[in-house]
């Protein structure tokens, strides 16, 4: 390996930063400095945990065996194509687009599974998306999980020594090479 932190080290860093920032937020909210609702704290925490354990940038190694793939259990194989598409520490390890590639990939996977269920098990009632989405109203709900997810990803990138402008210099070159 080339001296980058292992999955276990990434997990420990993210857990430590979570513990420190959660205590900070708890103290700040008890002093009335910030106002965080229990729901916002929960969404932030869930997204942060998902970003740390299930949607790590190192899924770009999922064609092999990597920590974050193992957390998916029997569903781990679903990430193998992601690992084949994205070269290690390329676009997957960029600050803005990288985390989005995993969300988009996950959405496609969920879409395929839902599609298969509706074809083969037409009797199963699947949850439907709301007809209209009011973004200004949703913003307070969306912001905490978005922050939690991106923060977990950025800590990984910082620990890897990846700079925020990595996407411009490195990622684009990698994409061009691949497609
Ligand atoms: Zn990494």
Backbone and ligand atoms as CSV (ligand in chain L), in Angstrom:
chain,resi,resn,atom,element,x,y,z
A,1,UNK,N,N,0.852,-1.208,0.000
A,1,UNK,CA,C,0.000,0.000,0.000
A,1,UNK,C,C,0.880,1.247,0.000
A,2,UNK,N,N,0.289,2.355,-0.396
A,2,UNK,CA,C,1.093,3.553,-0.611
A,2,UNK,C,C,0.995,4.526,0.554
A,3,UNK,N,N,0.818,4.008,1.772
A,3,UNK,CA,C,0.858,4.907,2.919
A,3,UNK,C,C,-0.436,5.640,3.187
A,4,UNK,N,N,-1.530,5.295,2.492
A,4,UNK,CA,C,-2.809,5.940,2.800
A,4,UNK,C,C,-3.479,5.168,3.940
A,5,UNK,N,N,-4.299,5.864,4.743
A,5,UNK,CA,C,-4.916,5.188,5.892
A,5,UNK,C,C,-5.799,4.017,5.460
A,6,UNK,N,N,-5.821,2.980,6.277
A,6,UNK,CA,C,-6.687,1.832,6.008
A,6,UNK,C,C,-8.123,2.197,6.386
A,7,UNK,N,N,-9.055,1.315,6.001
A,7,UNK,CA,C,-10.459,1.562,6.326
A,7,UNK,C,C,-10.675,1.725,7.825
A,8,UNK,N,N,-9.935,0.939,8.605
A,8,UNK,CA,C,-10.090,0.984,10.052
A,8,UNK,C,C,-9.645,2.340,10.610
A,9,UNK,N,N,-8.541,2.844,10.076
A,9,UNK,CA,C,-8.035,4.149,10.530
A,9,UNK,C,C,-9.027,5.247,10.145
A,10,UNK,N,N,-9.564,5.168,8.917
A,10,UNK,CA,C,-10.575,6.146,8.485
A,10,UNK,C,C,-11.767,6.125,9.442
A,11,UNK,N,N,-12.220,4.928,9.794
A,11,UNK,CA,C,-13.371,4.813,10.701
A,11,UNK,C,C,-13.068,5.466,12.046
A,12,UNK,N,N,-11.863,5.191,12.579
A,12,UNK,CA,C,-11.501,5.749,13.878
A,12,UNK,C,C,-11.439,7.271,13.828
A,13,UNK,N,N,-10.858,7.816,12.750
A,13,UNK,CA,C,-10.782,9.283,12.612
A,13,UNK,C,C,-12.192,9.860,12.599
A,14,UNK,N,N,-13.075,9.265,11.766
A,14,UNK,CA,C,-14.437,9.800,11.643
A,14,UNK,C,C,-15.208,9.691,12.961
A,15,UNK,N,N,-15.020,8.591,13.671
A,15,UNK,CA,C,-15.724,8.418,14.949
A,15,UNK,C,C,-15.224,9.453,15.963
A,16,UNK,N,N,-13.900,9.673,15.983
A,16,UNK,CA,C,-13.326,10.643,16.928
A,16,UNK,C,C,-13.839,12.051,16.632
A,17,UNK,N,N,-13.837,12.431,15.349
A,17,UNK,CA,C,-14.299,13.777,14.991
A,17,UNK,C,C,-15.787,13.918,15.316
A,18,UNK,N,N,-16.543,12.834,15.090
A,18,UNK,CA,C,-17.972,12.888,15.420
A,18,UNK,C,C,-18.164,13.124,16.918
A,19,UNK,N,N,-17.424,12.380,17.727
A,19,UNK,CA,C,-17.567,12.494,19.185
A,19,UNK,C,C,-17.263,13.918,19.643
A,20,UNK,N,N,-16.185,14.476,19.095
A,20,UNK,CA,C,-15.794,15.836,19.498
A,20,UNK,C,C,-16.838,16.851,19.030
A,21,UNK,N,N,-17.265,16.757,17.758
A,21,UNK,CA,C,-18.198,17.781,17.270
A,21,UNK,C,C,-19.580,17.607,17.891
A,22,UNK,N,N,-19.991,16.349,18.158
A,22,UNK,CA,C,-21.293,16.153,18.803
A,22,UNK,C,C,-21.294,16.754,20.206
A,23,UNK,N,N,-20.179,16.556,20.949
A,23,UNK,CA,C,-20.124,17.166,22.279
A,23,UNK,C,C,-20.148,18.672,22.170
A,24,UNK,N,N,-19.432,19.213,21.169
A,24,UNK,CA,C,-19.423,20.666,20.959
A,24,UNK,C,C,-20.817,21.198,20.699
A,25,UNK,N,N,-21.559,20.499,19.820
A,25,UNK,CA,C,-22.919,20.938,19.494
A,25,UNK,C,C,-23.822,20.824,20.722
A,26,UNK,N,N,-23.648,19.755,21.489
A,26,UNK,CA,C,-24.457,19.579,22.707
A,26,UNK,C,C,-24.240,20.735,23.678
A,27,UNK,N,N,-22.964,21.070,23.888
A,27,UNK,CA,C,-22.645,22.178,24.804
A,27,UNK,C,C,-23.213,23.482,24.252
A,28,UNK,N,N,-22.968,23.718,22.944
A,28,UNK,CA,C,-23.428,24.971,22.335
A,28,UNK,C,C,-24.943,25.092,22.407
A,29,UNK,N,N,-25.665,23.975,22.209
A,29,UNK,CA,C,-27.132,24.084,22.233
A,29,UNK,C,C,-27.642,24.236,23.667
A,30,UNK,N,N,-26.897,23.670,24.638
A,30,UNK,CA,C,-27.322,23.857,26.034
A,30,UNK,C,C,-27.107,25.306,26.465
A,31,UNK,N,N,-26.169,25.988,25.798
A,31,UNK,CA,C,-25.921,27.405,26.092
A,31,UNK,C,C,-26.826,28.311,25.253
A,32,UNK,N,N,-27.611,27.691,24.366
A,32,UNK,CA,C,-28.483,28.489,23.514
A,32,UNK,C,C,-27.760,29.143,22.345
A,33,UNK,N,N,-26.533,28.701,22.060
A,33,UNK,CA,C,-25.765,29.291,20.949
A,33,UNK,C,C,-26.302,28.784,19.604
A,34,UNK,N,N,-26.608,27.494,19.545
A,34,UNK,CA,C,-27.202,26.925,18.335
A,34,UNK,C,C,-28.504,26.218,18.712
A,35,UNK,N,N,-29.388,26.090,17.729
A,35,UNK,CA,C,-30.636,25.363,17.958
A,35,UNK,C,C,-30.683,24.181,16.999
A,36,UNK,N,N,-30.556,22.975,17.543
A,36,UNK,CA,C,-30.615,21.760,16.732
A,36,UNK,C,C,-31.767,20.910,17.240
A,37,UNK,N,N,-32.684,20.550,16.325
A,37,UNK,CA,C,-33.795,19.698,16.757
A,37,UNK,C,C,-33.308,18.248,16.823
A,38,UNK,N,N,-33.968,17.395,17.614
A,38,UNK,CA,C,-33.575,15.980,17.669
A,38,UNK,C,C,-33.599,15.332,16.285
A,39,UNK,N,N,-34.572,15.715,15.440
A,39,UNK,CA,C,-34.660,15.126,14.100
A,39,UNK,C,C,-33.443,15.527,13.274
A,40,UNK,N,N,-33.047,16.805,13.357
A,40,UNK,CA,C,-31.878,17.259,12.596
A,40,UNK,C,C,-30.623,16.519,13.051
A,41,UNK,N,N,-30.485,16.346,14.369
A,41,UNK,CA,C,-29.320,15.641,14.906
A,41,UNK,C,C,-29.316,14.196,14.422
A,42,UNK,N,N,-30.490,13.573,14.379
A,42,UNK,CA,C,-30.593,12.179,13.942
A,42,UNK,C,C,-30.223,12.037,12.470
A,43,UNK,N,N,-30.781,12.925,11.610
A,43,UNK,CA,C,-30.491,12.844,10.173
A,43,UNK,C,C,-29.008,13.075,9.907
A,44,UNK,N,N,-28.430,14.043,10.625
A,44,UNK,CA,C,-26.999,14.316,10.464
A,44,UNK,C,C,-26.202,13.059,10.818
A,45,UNK,N,N,-26.546,12.459,11.964
A,45,UNK,CA,C,-25.808,11.298,12.463
A,45,UNK,C,C,-25.938,10.106,11.511
A,46,UNK,N,N,-27.162,9.856,11.029
A,46,UNK,CA,C,-27.375,8.721,10.124
A,46,UNK,C,C,-26.582,8.905,8.836
A,47,UNK,N,N,-26.620,10.123,8.281
A,47,UNK,CA,C,-25.916,10.378,7.026
A,47,UNK,C,C,-24.407,10.307,7.230
A,48,UNK,N,N,-23.957,10.780,8.375
A,48,UNK,CA,C,-22.528,10.735,8.694
A,48,UNK,C,C,-22.068,9.281,8.814
A,49,UNK,N,N,-22.874,8.459,9.503
A,49,UNK,CA,C,-22.532,7.038,9.663
A,49,UNK,C,C,-22.570,6.334,8.308
A,50,UNK,N,N,-23.575,6.633,7.502
A,50,UNK,CA,C,-23.668,6.014,6.174
A,50,UNK,C,C,-22.458,6.418,5.340
A,51,UNK,N,N,-22.076,7.697,5.404
A,51,UNK,CA,C,-20.919,8.174,4.643
A,51,UNK,C,C,-19.622,7.550,5.119
A,52,UNK,N,N,-19.541,7.288,6.402
A,52,UNK,CA,C,-18.319,6.707,6.969
A,52,UNK,C,C,-18.208,5.223,6.644
A,53,UNK,N,N,-19.283,4.491,6.890
A,53,UNK,CA,C,-19.189,3.029,6.801
A,53,UNK,C,C,-19.667,2.460,5.460
A,54,UNK,N,N,-20.732,3.008,4.907
A,54,UNK,CA,C,-21.350,2.379,3.733
A,54,UNK,C,C,-20.984,3.037,2.400
A,55,UNK,N,N,-20.653,4.336,2.440
A,55,UNK,CA,C,-20.436,5.036,1.171
A,55,UNK,C,C,-19.049,5.671,1.116
A,56,UNK,N,N,-18.078,4.987,1.672
A,56,UNK,CA,C,-16.712,5.506,1.719
A,56,UNK,C,C,-16.131,5.671,0.308
A,57,UNK,N,N,-15.280,6.688,0.114
A,57,UNK,CA,C,-14.627,6.855,-1.194
A,57,UNK,C,C,-13.850,5.611,-1.624
A,58,UNK,N,N,-13.424,4.803,-0.665
A,58,UNK,CA,C,-12.634,3.624,-1.023
A,58,UNK,C,C,-13.481,2.510,-1.648
A,59,UNK,N,N,-14.781,2.765,-1.872
A,59,UNK,CA,C,-15.583,1.816,-2.654
A,59,UNK,C,C,-15.064,1.742,-4.085
A,60,UNK,N,N,-14.168,2.693,-4.443
A,60,UNK,CA,C,-13.561,2.595,-5.777
A,60,UNK,C,C,-12.633,1.378,-5.869
A,61,UNK,N,N,-12.469,0.677,-4.750
A,61,UNK,CA,C,-11.698,-0.577,-4.748
A,61,UNK,C,C,-12.620,-1.788,-4.644
A,62,UNK,N,N,-13.930,-1.557,-4.838
A,62,UNK,CA,C,-14.912,-2.616,-4.547
A,62,UNK,C,C,-14.872,-3.762,-5.542
A,63,UNK,N,N,-14.061,-3.640,-6.607
A,63,UNK,CA,C,-13.912,-4.805,-7.489
A,63,UNK,C,C,-13.115,-5.876,-6.757
A,64,UNK,N,N,-12.396,-5.452,-5.717
A,64,UNK,CA,C,-11.683,-6.395,-4.858
A,64,UNK,C,C,-12.411,-6.485,-3.524
A,65,UNK,N,N,-11.628,-6.576,-2.458
A,65,UNK,CA,C,-12.262,-6.660,-1.139
A,65,UNK,C,C,-11.843,-5.458,-0.305
A,66,UNK,N,N,-12.784,-4.671,0.095
A,66,UNK,CA,C,-12.462,-3.457,0.850
A,66,UNK,C,C,-13.475,-3.338,1.987
A,67,UNK,N,N,-13.004,-2.742,3.082
A,67,UNK,CA,C,-13.807,-2.590,4.291
A,67,UNK,C,C,-15.254,-2.161,4.032
A,68,UNK,N,N,-15.394,-1.030,3.311
A,68,UNK,CA,C,-16.719,-0.438,3.127
A,68,UNK,C,C,-17.625,-1.330,2.291
A,69,UNK,N,N,-17.051,-2.217,1.478
A,69,UNK,CA,C,-17.871,-3.157,0.714
A,69,UNK,C,C,-18.384,-4.253,1.652
A,70,UNK,N,N,-17.541,-4.655,2.603
A,70,UNK,CA,C,-17.920,-5.728,3.526
A,70,UNK,C,C,-19.095,-5.327,4.404
A,71,UNK,N,N,-19.191,-4.016,4.724
A,71,UNK,CA,C,-20.312,-3.563,5.557
A,71,UNK,C,C,-21.662,-3.787,4.874
A,72,UNK,N,N,-21.645,-3.935,3.558
A,72,UNK,CA,C,-22.894,-4.181,2.828
A,72,UNK,C,C,-23.320,-5.644,2.911
A,73,UNK,N,N,-22.486,-6.487,3.490
A,73,UNK,CA,C,-22.832,-7.899,3.642
A,73,UNK,C,C,-23.049,-8.562,2.298
A,74,UNK,N,N,-24.156,-9.281,2.161
A,74,UNK,CA,C,-24.421,-10.014,0.917
A,74,UNK,C,C,-24.633,-9.072,-0.265
A,75,UNK,N,N,-24.944,-7.802,0.019
A,75,UNK,CA,C,-25.181,-6.846,-1.061
A,75,UNK,C,C,-23.884,-6.199,-1.561
A,76,UNK,N,N,-22.758,-6.569,-0.935
A,76,UNK,CA,C,-21.472,-5.963,-1.287
A,76,UNK,C,C,-21.136,-6.061,-2.763
A,77,UNK,N,N,-21.538,-7.170,-3.383
A,77,UNK,CA,C,-21.198,-7.371,-4.802
A,77,UNK,C,C,-21.780,-6.277,-5.692
A,78,UNK,N,N,-22.853,-5.622,-5.222
A,78,UNK,CA,C,-23.481,-4.558,-6.012
A,78,UNK,C,C,-22.516,-3.401,-6.278
A,79,UNK,N,N,-21.476,-3.278,-5.430
A,79,UNK,CA,C,-20.525,-2.176,-5.597
A,79,UNK,C,C,-19.364,-2.537,-6.509
A,80,UNK,N,N,-19.258,-3.790,-6.908
A,80,UNK,CA,C,-18.142,-4.197,-7.767
A,80,UNK,C,C,-18.080,-3.364,-9.057
A,81,UNK,N,N,-19.228,-3.130,-9.740
A,81,UNK,CA,C,-19.149,-2.299,-10.952
A,81,UNK,C,C,-18.638,-0.888,-10.662
A,82,UNK,N,N,-19.009,-0.329,-9.503
A,82,UNK,CA,C,-18.511,1.001,-9.134
A,82,UNK,C,C,-16.984,0.961,-9.054
A,83,UNK,N,N,-16.460,-0.079,-8.430
A,83,UNK,CA,C,-15.012,-0.223,-8.311
A,83,UNK,C,C,-14.331,-0.378,-9.661
A,84,UNK,N,N,-15.039,-0.990,-10.611
A,84,UNK,CA,C,-14.449,-1.169,-11.942
A,84,UNK,C,C,-14.496,0.131,-12.734
A,85,UNK,N,N,-15.576,0.921,-12.554
A,85,UNK,CA,C,-15.729,2.173,-13.307
A,85,UNK,C,C,-14.746,3.225,-12.809
A,86,UNK,N,N,-14.626,3.345,-11.475
A,86,UNK,CA,C,-13.832,4.437,-10.922
A,86,UNK,C,C,-12.460,3.948,-10.484
A,87,UNK,N,N,-11.434,4.607,-11.005
A,87,UNK,CA,C,-10.070,4.231,-10.620
A,87,UNK,C,C,-9.804,4.727,-9.207
A,88,UNK,N,N,-8.944,4.001,-8.498
A,88,UNK,CA,C,-8.712,4.315,-7.087
A,88,UNK,C,C,-8.115,5.711,-6.939
A,89,UNK,N,N,-8.731,6.495,-6.078
A,89,UNK,CA,C,-8.311,7.852,-5.756
A,89,UNK,C,C,-8.399,8.780,-6.957
A,90,UNK,N,N,-9.287,8.469,-7.889
A,90,UNK,CA,C,-9.544,9.360,-9.016
A,90,UNK,C,C,-10.742,10.227,-8.693
A,91,UNK,N,N,-11.732,10.236,-9.607
A,91,UNK,CA,C,-12.934,11.053,-9.425
A,91,UNK,C,C,-13.653,10.721,-8.116
A,92,UNK,N,N,-13.593,9.462,-7.705
A,92,UNK,CA,C,-14.253,9.045,-6.466
A,92,UNK,C,C,-13.712,9.801,-5.263
A,93,UNK,N,N,-12.472,10.268,-5.351
A,93,UNK,CA,C,-11.829,10.962,-4.240
A,93,UNK,C,C,-11.768,12.475,-4.476
A,94,UNK,N,N,-12.784,13.031,-5.128
A,94,UNK,CA,C,-12.848,14.488,-5.269
A,94,UNK,C,C,-13.868,15.021,-4.275
A,95,UNK,N,N,-13.770,16.313,-3.982
A,95,UNK,CA,C,-14.517,16.884,-2.858
A,95,UNK,C,C,-16.001,17.066,-3.140
A,96,UNK,N,N,-16.362,17.476,-4.353
A,96,UNK,CA,C,-17.780,17.740,-4.617
A,96,UNK,C,C,-18.428,16.616,-5.411
A,97,UNK,N,N,-17.808,16.272,-6.550
A,97,UNK,CA,C,-18.405,15.254,-7.417
A,97,UNK,C,C,-18.266,13.851,-6.848
A,98,UNK,N,N,-17.155,13.574,-6.207
A,98,UNK,CA,C,-16.889,12.224,-5.699
A,98,UNK,C,C,-18.024,11.680,-4.849
A,99,UNK,N,N,-18.411,12.410,-3.775
A,99,UNK,CA,C,-19.525,11.919,-2.946
A,99,UNK,C,C,-20.821,11.762,-3.740
A,100,UNK,N,N,-21.012,12.638,-4.756
A,100,UNK,CA,C,-22.232,12.549,-5.568
A,100,UNK,C,C,-22.241,11.288,-6.428
A,101,UNK,N,N,-21.055,10.852,-6.896
A,101,UNK,CA,C,-21.029,9.653,-7.744
A,101,UNK,C,C,-21.574,8.450,-6.978
A,102,UNK,N,N,-21.282,8.388,-5.662
A,102,UNK,CA,C,-21.765,7.234,-4.877
A,102,UNK,C,C,-23.262,7.334,-4.618
A,103,UNK,N,N,-23.765,8.577,-4.401
A,103,UNK,CA,C,-25.212,8.733,-4.212
A,103,UNK,C,C,-25.950,8.371,-5.497
A,104,UNK,N,N,-25.405,8.844,-6.636
A,104,UNK,CA,C,-26.051,8.556,-7.919
A,104,UNK,C,C,-26.028,7.054,-8.188
A,105,UNK,N,N,-24.888,6.426,-7.919
A,105,UNK,CA,C,-24.758,4.979,-8.122
A,105,UNK,C,C,-25.758,4.223,-7.258
A,106,UNK,N,N,-25.866,4.669,-6.007
A,106,UNK,CA,C,-26.813,4.037,-5.084
A,106,UNK,C,C,-28.248,4.203,-5.595
A,107,UNK,N,N,-28.569,5.410,-6.090
A,107,UNK,CA,C,-29.918,5.668,-6.610
A,107,UNK,C,C,-30.217,4.749,-7.790
A,108,UNK,N,N,-29.203,4.553,-8.657
A,108,UNK,CA,C,-29.402,3.677,-9.818
A,108,UNK,C,C,-29.641,2.244,-9.354
A,109,UNK,N,N,-28.846,1.792,-8.378
A,109,UNK,CA,C,-29.004,0.432,-7.846
A,109,UNK,C,C,-30.404,0.238,-7.247
A,110,UNK,N,N,-30.824,1.228,-6.438
A,110,UNK,CA,C,-32.160,1.141,-5.828
A,110,UNK,C,C,-33.219,1.107,-6.927
A,111,UNK,N,N,-33.011,1.949,-7.958
A,111,UNK,CA,C,-33.956,1.981,-9.083
A,111,UNK,C,C,-34.064,0.630,-9.764
A,112,UNK,N,N,-32.913,-0.025,-9.968
A,112,UNK,CA,C,-32.913,-1.338,-10.624
A,112,UNK,C,C,-33.649,-2.361,-9.751
A,113,UNK,N,N,-33.352,-2.344,-8.448
A,113,UNK,CA,C,-33.996,-3.296,-7.534
A,113,UNK,C,C,-35.510,-3.062,-7.508
A,114,UNK,N,N,-35.916,-1.789,-7.404
A,114,UNK,CA,C,-37.353,-1.476,-7.387
A,114,UNK,C,C,-37.996,-1.910,-8.703
A,115,UNK,N,N,-37.296,-1.671,-9.806
A,115,UNK,CA,C,-37.812,-2.075,-11.120
A,115,UNK,C,C,-38.001,-3.576,-11.196
A,116,UNK,N,N,-37.000,-4.328,-10.719
A,116,UNK,CA,C,-37.080,-5.793,-10.752
A,116,UNK,C,C,-38.230,-6.291,-9.884
A,117,UNK,N,N,-38.384,-5.675,-8.694
A,117,UNK,CA,C,-39.469,-6.101,-7.794
A,117,UNK,C,C,-40.817,-5.858,-8.461
A,118,UNK,N,N,-40.970,-4.682,-9.107
A,118,UNK,CA,C,-42.284,-4.382,-9.687
A,118,UNK,C,C,-42.573,-5.278,-10.887
A,119,UNK,N,N,-41.512,-5.790,-11.541
A,119,UNK,CA,C,-41.730,-6.691,-12.683
A,119,UNK,C,C,-42.049,-8.104,-12.187
A,120,UNK,N,N,-41.236,-8.591,-11.240
A,120,UNK,CA,C,-41.364,-9.996,-10.842
A,120,UNK,C,C,-42.327,-10.219,-9.679
A,121,UNK,N,N,-42.524,-9.194,-8.859
A,121,UNK,CA,C,-43.451,-9.310,-7.727
A,121,UNK,C,C,-44.453,-8.157,-7.789
A,122,UNK,N,N,-45.322,-8.169,-8.795
A,122,UNK,CA,C,-46.209,-7.011,-8.989
A,122,UNK,C,C,-47.130,-6.753,-7.801
A,123,UNK,N,N,-47.302,-7.747,-6.939
A,123,UNK,CA,C,-48.199,-7.567,-5.800
A,123,UNK,C,C,-47.601,-6.722,-4.683
A,124,UNK,N,N,-46.262,-6.593,-4.686
A,124,UNK,CA,C,-45.600,-5.890,-3.583
A,124,UNK,C,C,-45.827,-4.382,-3.712
A,125,UNK,N,N,-46.299,-3.797,-2.625
A,125,UNK,CA,C,-46.521,-2.339,-2.634
A,125,UNK,C,C,-45.228,-1.644,-2.252
A,126,UNK,N,N,-44.731,-0.804,-3.146
A,126,UNK,CA,C,-43.478,-0.096,-2.890
A,126,UNK,C,C,-43.779,1.335,-2.485
A,127,UNK,N,N,-42.948,1.904,-1.612
A,127,UNK,CA,C,-43.166,3.307,-1.252
A,127,UNK,C,C,-43.014,4.192,-2.495
A,128,UNK,N,N,-43.858,5.170,-2.641
A,128,UNK,CA,C,-43.793,6.047,-3.808
A,128,UNK,C,C,-43.207,7.401,-3.408
A,129,UNK,N,N,-42.646,8.076,-4.395
A,129,UNK,CA,C,-42.094,9.401,-4.143
A,129,UNK,C,C,-43.232,10.413,-4.086
A,130,UNK,N,N,-43.081,11.469,-3.304
A,130,UNK,CA,C,-44.134,12.483,-3.273
A,130,UNK,C,C,-44.311,13.130,-4.646
A,131,UNK,N,N,-45.538,13.526,-4.954
A,131,UNK,CA,C,-45.844,14.091,-6.269
A,131,UNK,C,C,-45.072,15.372,-6.537
A,132,UNK,N,N,-45.050,16.254,-5.541
A,132,UNK,CA,C,-44.325,17.509,-5.747
A,132,UNK,C,C,-43.414,17.739,-4.551
A,133,UNK,N,N,-42.228,18.259,-4.850
A,133,UNK,CA,C,-41.269,18.511,-3.780
A,133,UNK,C,C,-41.066,20.020,-3.660
A,134,UNK,N,N,-41.293,20.538,-2.463
A,134,UNK,CA,C,-41.119,21.966,-2.223
A,134,UNK,C,C,-39.752,22.184,-1.568
A,135,UNK,N,N,-38.764,22.562,-2.399
A,135,UNK,CA,C,-37.396,22.622,-1.899
A,135,UNK,C,C,-37.174,23.652,-0.792
A,136,UNK,N,N,-37.742,24.871,-0.907
A,136,UNK,CA,C,-37.531,25.811,0.201
A,136,UNK,C,C,-38.015,25.250,1.536
A,137,UNK,N,N,-39.107,24.487,1.492
A,137,UNK,CA,C,-39.636,23.896,2.728
A,137,UNK,C,C,-38.775,22.728,3.195
A,138,UNK,N,N,-38.208,21.989,2.215
A,138,UNK,CA,C,-37.435,20.792,2.546
A,138,UNK,C,C,-36.031,21.115,3.041
A,139,UNK,N,N,-35.559,22.315,2.728
A,139,UNK,CA,C,-34.185,22.691,2.993
A,139,UNK,C,C,-33.728,22.402,4.429
A,140,UNK,N,N,-34.518,22.814,5.453
A,140,UNK,CA,C,-34.092,22.533,6.834
A,140,UNK,C,C,-33.975,21.042,7.128
A,141,UNK,N,N,-34.727,20.216,6.385
A,141,UNK,CA,C,-34.654,18.767,6.569
A,141,UNK,C,C,-33.477,18.183,5.794
A,142,UNK,N,N,-33.204,18.758,4.609
A,142,UNK,CA,C,-32.158,18.201,3.753
A,142,UNK,C,C,-30.753,18.594,4.190
A,143,UNK,N,N,-30.633,19.786,4.758
A,143,UNK,CA,C,-29.306,20.309,5.068
A,143,UNK,C,C,-28.523,19.444,6.066
A,144,UNK,N,N,-29.120,19.029,7.207
A,144,UNK,CA,C,-28.337,18.238,8.160
A,144,UNK,C,C,-27.781,16.926,7.578
A,145,UNK,N,N,-28.604,16.118,6.852
A,145,UNK,CA,C,-28.010,14.892,6.300
A,145,UNK,C,C,-26.957,15.186,5.239
A,146,UNK,N,N,-27.168,16.255,4.465
A,146,UNK,CA,C,-26.189,16.620,3.437
A,146,UNK,C,C,-24.860,16.985,4.094
A,147,UNK,N,N,-24.935,17.777,5.158
A,147,UNK,CA,C,-23.738,18.156,5.912
A,147,UNK,C,C,-23.058,16.929,6.497
A,148,UNK,N,N,-23.850,16.043,7.098
A,148,UNK,CA,C,-23.302,14.840,7.725
A,148,UNK,C,C,-22.588,13.973,6.713
A,149,UNK,N,N,-23.218,13.802,5.551
A,149,UNK,CA,C,-22.632,12.965,4.517
A,149,UNK,C,C,-21.326,13.571,4.007
A,150,UNK,N,N,-21.387,14.859,3.621
A,150,UNK,CA,C,-20.194,15.492,3.048
A,150,UNK,C,C,-19.061,15.597,4.063
A,151,UNK,N,N,-19.393,15.890,5.308
A,151,UNK,CA,C,-18.349,15.983,6.326
A,151,UNK,C,C,-17.621,14.645,6.473
A,152,UNK,N,N,-18.382,13.548,6.495
A,152,UNK,CA,C,-17.756,12.228,6.634
A,152,UNK,C,C,-16.830,11.950,5.449
A,153,UNK,N,N,-17.237,12.403,4.247
A,153,UNK,CA,C,-16.448,12.176,3.041
A,153,UNK,C,C,-15.189,13.038,3.043
A,154,UNK,N,N,-15.361,14.292,3.455
A,154,UNK,CA,C,-14.213,15.212,3.439
A,154,UNK,C,C,-13.162,14.792,4.452
A,155,UNK,N,N,-13.574,14.248,5.587
A,155,UNK,CA,C,-12.594,13.773,6.564
A,155,UNK,C,C,-11.768,12.639,5.966
A,156,UNK,N,N,-12.415,11.786,5.200
A,156,UNK,CA,C,-11.704,10.702,4.523
A,156,UNK,C,C,-10.656,11.298,3.568
A,157,UNK,N,N,-11.089,12.296,2.791
A,157,UNK,CA,C,-10.186,12.890,1.801
A,157,UNK,C,C,-9.026,13.613,2.475
A,158,UNK,N,N,-9.314,14.324,3.574
A,158,UNK,CA,C,-8.246,15.012,4.305
A,158,UNK,C,C,-7.242,13.978,4.819
A,159,UNK,N,N,-7.765,12.878,5.392
A,159,UNK,CA,C,-6.880,11.831,5.920
A,159,UNK,C,C,-6.054,11.201,4.799
A,160,UNK,N,N,-6.623,11.147,3.592
A,160,UNK,CA,C,-5.905,10.605,2.438
A,160,UNK,C,C,-4.902,11.605,1.872
A,161,UNK,N,N,-4.981,12.861,2.345
A,161,UNK,CA,C,-4.101,13.898,1.806
A,161,UNK,C,C,-4.556,14.425,0.457
A,162,UNK,N,N,-5.868,14.322,0.189
A,162,UNK,CA,C,-6.408,14.804,-1.085
A,162,UNK,C,C,-6.858,16.255,-0.905
A,163,UNK,N,N,-6.367,17.139,-1.775
A,163,UNK,CA,C,-6.728,18.554,-1.656
A,163,UNK,C,C,-8.034,18.848,-2.377
A,164,UNK,N,N,-8.733,19.940,-1.954
A,164,UNK,CA,C,-10.040,20.227,-2.558
A,164,UNK,C,C,-9.999,20.468,-4.061
A,165,UNK,N,N,-8.860,20.888,-4.617
A,165,UNK,CA,C,-8.830,21.131,-6.066
A,165,UNK,C,C,-8.410,19.884,-6.849
A,166,UNK,N,N,-8.356,18.767,-6.170
A,166,UNK,CA,C,-7.984,17.479,-6.758
A,166,UNK,C,C,-8.868,17.150,-7.961
A,167,UNK,N,N,-10.169,17.502,-7.842
A,167,UNK,CA,C,-11.120,17.169,-8.903
A,167,UNK,C,C,-10.759,17.813,-10.221
A,168,UNK,N,N,-10.294,19.051,-10.144
A,168,UNK,CA,C,-9.986,19.782,-11.360
A,168,UNK,C,C,-8.731,19.204,-12.041
A,169,UNK,N,N,-7.721,18.942,-11.228
A,169,UNK,CA,C,-6.438,18.561,-11.825
A,169,UNK,C,C,-6.389,17.080,-12.172
A,170,UNK,N,N,-6.897,16.269,-11.258
A,170,UNK,CA,C,-6.643,14.838,-11.342
A,170,UNK,C,C,-7.860,14.088,-11.878
A,171,UNK,N,N,-9.026,14.386,-11.271
A,171,UNK,CA,C,-10.241,13.640,-11.601
A,171,UNK,C,C,-10.609,13.729,-13.062
A,172,UNK,N,N,-10.557,14.958,-13.610
A,172,UNK,CA,C,-10.984,15.127,-14.989
A,172,UNK,C,C,-10.067,14.351,-15.932
A,173,UNK,N,N,-8.770,14.355,-15.608
A,173,UNK,CA,C,-7.827,13.629,-16.454
A,173,UNK,C,C,-8.195,12.142,-16.449
A,174,UNK,N,N,-8.550,11.660,-15.262
A,174,UNK,CA,C,-8.894,10.243,-15.134
A,174,UNK,C,C,-10.151,9.923,-15.942
A,175,UNK,N,N,-11.136,10.823,-15.872
A,175,UNK,CA,C,-12.371,10.556,-16.624
A,175,UNK,C,C,-12.052,10.453,-18.103
A,176,UNK,N,N,-11.281,11.438,-18.589
A,176,UNK,CA,C,-10.991,11.468,-20.014
A,176,UNK,C,C,-10.298,10.189,-20.440
A,177,UNK,N,N,-9.449,9.685,-19.558
A,177,UNK,CA,C,-8.714,8.485,-19.896
A,177,UNK,C,C,-9.664,7.286,-19.996
A,178,UNK,N,N,-10.719,7.338,-19.163
A,178,UNK,CA,C,-11.593,6.163,-19.089
A,178,UNK,C,C,-12.624,6.139,-20.200
A,179,UNK,N,N,-13.157,7.327,-20.545
A,179,UNK,CA,C,-14.255,7.331,-21.517
A,179,UNK,C,C,-13.817,7.847,-22.872
L,1,ZN,ZN,ZN,-9.397,6.766,0.250
